[in-house]
Amino acid sequence: MAANDMAAKWDAFCDTLKAAGQELTQDHVPQDEQSQAEGLRYLSRMARAALEWYVEFNDAAFPVLYQPAHETIKLGADNPDNVYQKAVIDGRFDYHLTGNRGSIDYISFATSKGSYAENLKQIETGFLDSNALDMDADGNFEIVLSARRQSGNWLPMDTESESLLIRQTFLDRSVEIPADIQIQRLDRSATPEPLSSEKITADFDKAMAFYRNTIGLFSQWSKDIRKNPNSLLLWDQAFCQAVGGDPNIIYYHGHFRLASDEVMVITLPSIPDCQTWNLQVDNYWMESLDYRYHKIAINRHTAHVNADGSVDLHIAQRDTGHANWLNSGGHIEGTLCFRWVGCEKPTSPVTRVIKYSDVSE
């Protein structure tokens, strides 16, 4: 391909970024200053995500584990308790994961087929979690990813598998040590080929599709969530799994819209047996708020439990004095995500809005 073809591909990529700016002016998008400012930043973050997912780390023959979501790339209600790791794979190959368990509370490994750049699906093709992981006395482990059954720790794939996602879930980031994990293709006889015009243009096509589809998908989610203000509703779990959710998690999504003197109270009537649970505060763009500097998430370990076994959680712009207050980060409105992890008999959260003056009651 000629230099003009490369330039044209870059122009197409830039045009894709430009067109996405129209999302900020849609009728269903909040027009307050903070939501708009975060929306502009979100568009830039998703551009970085698209390039990392499909240009920088898109070689299934030589996979690299990297973080697709973190403190400055956020999407789809990313969990503040998680370290996410992703690698592109190909179900026709076999792979070897090696690592040390660390002390983090929970780890899940999932392979999937489909992507947001193709069909807006991530259909699970294999799953393994730390509760079923065989390891030695020092916490070291090995996992084989293969479409063929393997002895020991086996993470299944099928011939169409194209993604590995690892979720490492903290109860307490300040004391727990995350797992240290590496990936290699089992057949390491080959070396990477020089980058070709065919490969890079195909990668940019996927990056553009991912960018358009992902922004559209989560904007539609927020539009739907916003129809039920100050709620936290159980979502269609089959849908959640089809777009890449952890099969051990039951997902709720919600919305808050609060005046400066209002508090959203979320009550968990009881806490059933579970690995953990958590609630997080997100902006309209379904990005977790900045958990580096603000208390915007809470879980089984960090929450205060009432004497009767229930838990009350507060969301407000300023501290209510309650042990389970979560900071809305000055937002007039935003979205919420609640998860039961490893729970067979969940109870649904109950929501209400009260005045600051009624908090003590």
C-alpha positions as CSV (number, residue, x, y, z in Angstrom):
1,M,0.0,0.0,0.0
2,A,1.2,3.5,-0.8
3,A,1.9,6.3,1.6
4,N,-1.3,7.9,0.5
5,D,-3.2,4.9,1.8
6,M,-1.6,5.2,5.2
7,A,-2.5,8.9,5.3
8,A,-6.0,8.2,4.3
9,K,-6.4,5.6,7.1
10,W,-5.1,8.2,9.6
11,D,-7.6,10.7,8.2
12,A,-10.4,8.2,8.7
13,F,-9.3,7.6,12.3
14,C,-9.3,11.3,13.0
15,D,-12.8,11.6,11.4
16,T,-14.0,8.9,13.7
17,L,-12.8,10.9,16.7
18,K,-14.4,14.1,15.4
19,A,-17.8,12.5,14.8
20,A,-17.9,11.1,18.3
21,G,-18.0,14.7,19.7
22,Q,-21.6,14.8,18.7
23,E,-22.4,12.5,21.6
24,L,-21.8,15.4,24.0
25,T,-24.8,17.3,22.5
26,Q,-27.4,14.5,22.5
27,D,-30.7,15.2,24.3
28,H,-30.2,12.4,26.8
29,V,-26.8,13.6,27.9
30,P,-26.6,16.0,30.9
31,Q,-25.5,19.5,29.9
32,D,-24.1,20.6,33.2
33,E,-20.5,21.8,33.2
34,Q,-19.0,18.8,35.1
35,S,-20.7,16.1,32.9
36,Q,-19.7,17.9,29.7
37,A,-16.1,18.3,30.9
38,E,-15.9,14.6,31.8
39,G,-17.5,13.7,28.6
40,L,-14.8,15.5,26.6
41,R,-12.1,13.7,28.7
42,Y,-14.0,10.4,28.2
43,L,-13.8,10.7,24.4
44,S,-10.0,11.2,24.7
45,R,-9.7,8.2,27.1
46,M,-11.6,5.9,24.8
47,A,-9.3,6.9,22.0
48,R,-6.3,5.8,24.0
49,A,-8.2,2.5,24.9
50,A,-8.9,1.8,21.2
51,L,-5.3,2.3,20.2
52,E,-4.0,0.1,23.1
53,W,-6.6,-2.7,22.5
54,Y,-6.3,-2.9,18.7
55,V,-3.0,-1.3,17.7
56,E,-0.5,-1.6,20.5
57,F,-1.4,-5.0,22.0
58,N,-3.1,-6.8,19.1
59,D,-0.9,-9.8,18.3
60,A,-2.3,-13.1,19.4
61,A,0.9,-14.9,18.5
62,F,2.9,-12.8,21.0
63,P,0.4,-11.8,23.7
64,V,1.0,-9.2,26.4
65,L,-1.0,-8.8,29.6
66,Y,-1.8,-5.1,30.0
67,Q,-4.4,-3.1,31.9
68,P,-7.4,-2.2,29.6
69,A,-9.0,-0.1,32.4
70,H,-7.3,1.7,35.3
71,E,-7.2,5.0,37.0
72,T,-7.2,7.1,33.8
73,I,-9.0,4.8,31.3
74,K,-12.4,3.9,32.6
75,L,-15.4,2.3,30.8
76,G,-18.6,0.3,31.5
77,A,-18.7,0.9,35.3
78,D,-15.1,-0.3,35.8
79,N,-14.8,-1.8,39.3
80,P,-12.6,0.4,41.7
81,D,-11.8,-2.8,43.6
82,N,-10.4,-4.5,40.5
83,V,-7.1,-4.8,38.7
84,Y,-8.0,-5.7,35.2
85,Q,-5.6,-7.5,32.9
86,K,-6.3,-8.4,29.2
87,A,-4.5,-10.2,26.4
88,V,-5.5,-10.9,22.9
89,I,-5.4,-14.6,22.1
90,D,-6.3,-17.0,19.3
91,G,-8.1,-20.2,20.0
92,R,-6.0,-22.1,17.5
93,F,-2.9,-21.6,19.7
94,D,-2.2,-22.8,23.3
95,Y,-1.0,-20.5,26.0
96,H,0.7,-20.8,29.3
97,L,0.0,-18.5,32.3
98,T,2.4,-18.5,35.2
99,G,2.1,-16.5,38.4
100,N,2.0,-16.1,42.1
101,R,-1.3,-15.8,43.9
102,G,-0.4,-12.9,46.2
103,S,-2.9,-12.2,48.9
104,I,-5.7,-10.5,46.9
105,D,-9.1,-11.8,47.8
106,Y,-10.4,-13.0,44.4
107,I,-9.2,-13.6,40.9
108,S,-11.1,-14.7,37.9
109,F,-9.8,-15.8,34.5
110,A,-12.1,-15.8,31.4
111,T,-11.7,-16.4,27.7
112,S,-14.2,-15.0,25.3
113,K,-15.1,-14.7,21.6
114,G,-16.6,-11.6,19.9
115,S,-15.6,-8.0,20.7
116,Y,-17.0,-4.5,20.9
117,A,-15.2,-3.9,17.6
118,E,-17.2,-6.7,15.9
119,N,-20.6,-7.6,17.4
120,L,-20.7,-5.8,20.8
121,K,-20.5,-9.3,22.4
122,Q,-17.9,-11.0,24.5
123,I,-19.2,-14.6,24.8
124,E,-17.5,-16.6,27.5
125,T,-15.6,-19.7,26.1
126,G,-13.8,-20.6,29.4
127,F,-13.7,-19.6,33.0
128,L,-11.6,-20.4,36.1
129,D,-11.4,-18.6,39.4
130,S,-9.0,-18.6,42.4
131,N,-11.3,-20.7,44.5
132,A,-10.6,-23.6,42.1
133,L,-6.9,-22.8,41.4
134,D,-4.3,-25.5,42.2
135,M,-1.1,-23.9,43.4
136,D,2.0,-24.8,45.5
137,A,2.7,-23.9,49.2
138,D,4.1,-20.5,48.1
139,G,1.1,-19.6,46.0
140,N,2.8,-20.3,42.6
141,F,0.5,-21.6,39.9
142,E,0.4,-22.5,36.2
143,I,-2.6,-22.4,33.9
144,V,-2.8,-23.7,30.3
145,L,-5.2,-22.0,27.9
146,S,-6.3,-24.4,25.2
147,A,-9.2,-25.6,23.2
148,R,-8.2,-29.1,24.1
149,R,-8.7,-30.4,27.6
150,Q,-5.6,-30.3,29.8
151,S,-4.6,-31.8,33.1
152,G,-4.1,-29.5,36.1
153,N,-5.3,-25.9,35.9
154,W,-7.0,-25.6,32.5
155,L,-8.7,-22.5,31.2
156,P,-10.8,-23.6,28.2
157,M,-11.0,-21.8,24.8
158,D,-12.6,-22.7,21.6
159,T,-11.2,-22.1,18.1
160,E,-12.9,-18.7,17.9
161,S,-11.6,-17.4,21.3
162,E,-9.9,-14.0,21.0
163,S,-9.6,-12.4,24.4
164,L,-8.4,-13.3,27.9
165,L,-9.6,-11.1,30.8
166,I,-8.3,-11.4,34.3
167,R,-10.1,-9.6,37.2
168,Q,-8.2,-9.3,40.4
169,T,-10.5,-8.1,43.2
170,F,-9.4,-6.4,46.4
171,L,-11.2,-6.2,49.7
172,D,-8.5,-3.7,50.9
173,R,-6.0,-2.2,48.4
174,S,-3.9,-0.9,51.3
175,V,-2.9,-4.4,52.6
176,E,-3.5,-7.0,49.9
177,I,-0.9,-8.0,47.3
178,P,-2.1,-8.6,43.8
179,A,-1.1,-11.7,41.8
180,D,1.9,-11.4,39.6
181,I,0.9,-13.1,36.2
182,Q,2.7,-13.6,32.9
183,I,1.4,-15.1,29.6
184,Q,3.3,-16.9,26.8
185,R,2.3,-18.8,23.8
186,L,3.3,-22.4,24.3
187,D,4.9,-22.7,20.8
188,R,7.6,-20.0,21.0
189,S,9.6,-21.1,17.9
190,A,8.5,-18.2,15.8
191,T,9.5,-14.5,16.1
192,P,7.4,-11.5,15.2
193,E,7.1,-10.5,11.6
194,P,7.9,-6.9,10.5
195,L,4.8,-4.7,10.7
196,S,3.0,-4.7,7.4
197,S,0.6,-2.1,5.9
198,E,-2.1,-4.8,5.8
199,K,-1.8,-5.5,9.5
200,I,-1.7,-1.9,10.7
201,T,-4.6,-0.8,8.5
202,A,-6.7,-3.8,9.8
203,D,-5.8,-2.9,13.3
204,F,-6.9,0.7,12.8
205,D,-10.2,-0.5,11.3
206,K,-10.8,-2.4,14.5
207,A,-9.8,0.5,16.7
208,M,-12.3,2.8,14.9
209,A,-15.1,0.2,15.2
210,F,-14.3,-0.3,18.9
211,Y,-14.3,3.5,19.4
212,R,-17.7,4.0,17.7
213,N,-19.4,0.9,19.2
214,T,-18.2,1.3,22.7
215,I,-19.1,5.0,23.1
216,G,-22.5,4.2,21.5
217,L,-23.1,1.2,23.7
218,F,-22.4,2.8,27.1
219,S,-24.2,6.0,26.1
220,Q,-27.3,3.9,25.4
221,W,-26.9,2.1,28.8
222,S,-26.7,5.5,30.5
223,K,-29.7,6.7,28.6
224,D,-31.7,3.7,29.8
225,I,-30.5,3.9,33.3
226,R,-31.4,7.6,33.5
227,K,-35.1,6.7,32.9
228,N,-35.3,5.5,36.5
229,P,-33.8,8.3,38.7
230,N,-32.6,7.4,42.2
231,S,-32.9,3.7,41.6
232,L,-30.6,0.6,41.7
233,L,-32.1,-2.1,39.5
234,L,-31.2,-5.7,38.8
235,W,-30.1,-6.0,35.1
236,D,-30.7,-8.8,32.7
237,Q,-27.9,-11.2,33.7
238,A,-27.9,-13.0,30.4
239,F,-27.2,-9.7,28.7
240,C,-24.5,-8.8,31.3
241,Q,-22.7,-12.2,30.5
242,A,-23.1,-11.7,26.8
243,V,-21.1,-8.4,26.9
244,G,-18.3,-9.8,29.1
245,G,-19.6,-9.9,32.7
246,D,-18.1,-12.3,35.2
247,P,-20.4,-15.3,35.6
248,N,-19.8,-15.3,39.3
249,I,-21.2,-11.7,39.6
250,I,-24.8,-10.5,39.8
251,Y,-25.0,-6.9,38.4
252,Y,-27.2,-4.0,39.3
253,H,-27.1,-0.6,37.6
254,G,-28.6,2.6,38.9
255,H,-28.9,6.3,38.8
256,F,-28.8,9.2,41.2
257,R,-30.0,12.8,40.8
258,L,-29.7,14.8,44.0
259,A,-30.1,18.4,45.1
260,S,-27.3,19.8,47.3
261,D,-29.4,19.1,50.4
262,E,-30.4,15.5,49.5
263,V,-28.9,12.1,50.3
264,M,-29.6,8.9,48.5
265,V,-29.8,6.0,51.0
266,I,-29.3,2.5,49.7
267,T,-30.2,-0.3,52.1
268,L,-29.1,-3.9,51.9
269,P,-31.7,-5.7,54.0
270,S,-29.3,-8.5,54.7
271,I,-25.9,-9.8,53.6
272,P,-26.1,-13.4,52.2
273,D,-23.1,-15.7,51.9
274,C,-20.9,-14.3,49.2
275,Q,-17.3,-13.8,48.1
276,T,-17.9,-10.1,48.4
277,W,-20.2,-7.3,47.4
278,N,-19.5,-3.7,46.3
279,L,-21.2,-0.5,45.4
280,Q,-19.6,2.3,43.4
281,V,-20.4,5.8,42.2
282,D,-19.9,6.5,38.5
283,N,-20.4,9.6,36.4
284,Y,-22.9,9.7,33.5
285,W,-20.3,8.2,31.2
286,M,-20.2,5.1,33.4
287,E,-16.7,5.8,34.6
288,S,-15.9,5.1,38.2
289,L,-15.2,8.4,40.0
290,D,-11.6,9.0,41.1
291,Y,-11.0,6.4,43.8
292,R,-7.4,7.5,44.3
293,Y,-8.5,10.6,46.1
294,H,-12.2,10.1,47.1
295,K,-14.3,7.5,48.8
296,I,-16.5,6.5,46.0
297,A,-16.8,2.7,46.5
298,I,-17.5,0.3,49.4
299,N,-17.5,-3.4,49.8
300,R,-18.0,-6.3,52.3
301,H,-14.7,-5.5,54.1
302,T,-15.0,-1.8,54.4
303,A,-18.7,-1.3,55.2
304,H,-20.2,-0.8,58.6
305,V,-23.0,-3.4,59.3
306,N,-26.0,-2.6,61.4
307,A,-26.8,-4.7,64.5
308,D,-29.6,-6.4,62.6
309,G,-27.3,-7.4,59.8
310,S,-28.5,-4.8,57.3
311,V,-26.3,-2.2,55.7
312,D,-27.2,1.4,54.9
313,L,-25.1,3.3,52.3
314,H,-25.2,7.0,51.8
315,I,-24.5,8.9,48.5
316,A,-24.3,12.7,48.7
317,Q,-22.2,15.6,47.6
318,R,-20.9,16.3,51.2
319,D,-20.2,14.1,54.1
320,T,-23.3,12.9,56.0
321,G,-21.2,11.7,59.0
322,H,-22.3,8.2,58.3
323,A,-19.6,5.5,58.2
324,N,-20.9,4.3,54.8
325,W,-21.0,7.7,53.1
326,L,-19.8,7.7,49.5
327,N,-18.8,10.9,47.8
328,S,-20.7,11.9,44.7
329,G,-17.7,14.1,43.7
330,G,-19.8,17.2,43.3
331,H,-22.0,15.6,40.6
332,I,-25.6,16.7,40.2
333,E,-26.3,13.3,38.8
334,G,-24.6,10.1,37.7
335,T,-24.8,6.3,37.6
336,L,-24.2,3.5,40.1
337,C,-23.1,-0.1,39.9
338,F,-23.7,-2.8,42.6
339,R,-22.3,-6.3,42.5
340,W,-22.9,-9.5,44.4
341,V,-19.8,-11.7,43.9
342,G,-20.1,-15.5,44.4
343,C,-23.6,-15.2,45.8
344,E,-26.4,-17.8,45.3
345,K,-29.2,-16.1,47.2
346,P,-28.9,-12.3,46.6
347,T,-31.1,-9.7,48.2
348,S,-32.0,-6.6,46.2
349,P,-31.0,-3.1,47.4
350,V,-33.7,-0.7,48.5
351,T,-33.3,3.0,47.7
352,R,-34.8,6.2,49.0
353,V,-33.9,9.9,49.1
354,I,-33.9,12.0,52.3
355,K,-32.8,15.5,53.4
356,Y,-29.5,16.1,55.2
357,S,-31.6,17.2,58.2
358,D,-33.1,13.7,58.4
359,V,-29.9,11.8,58.3
360,S,-29.7,11.4,62.1
361,E,-33.1,9.7,62.1
